[in-house]
Amino acid sequence: MDHYICRVCNKTFNIQSNYKRHIEGHNSRPKRFRCKHCVKSFALKQHLDRHEKVHTYPQIRMYKHGEALLCCTSTAAEFSKQPQKAVSPIWLNIKSAERNAKKIGREHWRGHIVITFGKYAGTTFKWLVENDVGWVLWLLDEFRRKGDKNEQMRWQKENLLNYVTDFEPIRIHLDRKLKLEEDKKRGTHTKDLTKHSKNSGYTGDAKLLSIAERGCPC
């Protein structure tokens, strides 16, 4: 049976005539609700709210079910090769950065914070988790182990950690790495690592994180 999906509101129809009538309804109504993130407008507020989730929630690439892919996108690889551009002073001050992010993203404000250091300076936290989860994990692991004396960079890393832990496919990597370090201290690291490596879908964290540091263009 064919399915017809409305590109405006994602409603699904089994009968083409009902689908066409539904589309005509969208086209005939005045589009009074405009997305503040892009040029799209909608006739109904609920359709705008549904659309804005595209801008709010990151599209996390998956390595396998339940786990985020760590290797970077070609977009990230290309970005990291470009000369770094100056970041707006708004993001260099903790108070103005938080105020501006909350203005843009409201309750999902952390995803709109712009990182001001490293090879991805000038991109948002949302962009980072969509394009290079491996680098994010490497950065947060360094931060967890060494901390950061720079107040502004520490604020960014703390908020990045809070942001990514909301997403289970990313949090599972953080939890796994922490468990491996705890097991290593107890002397059970080698046994657990051998058990995981027998799984054909498993790639060791060390290998994936080294890929992230090199900026793999996959």
Disulfide bonds with the S-S distance in Angstrom:
Cys71-Cys218 1.72
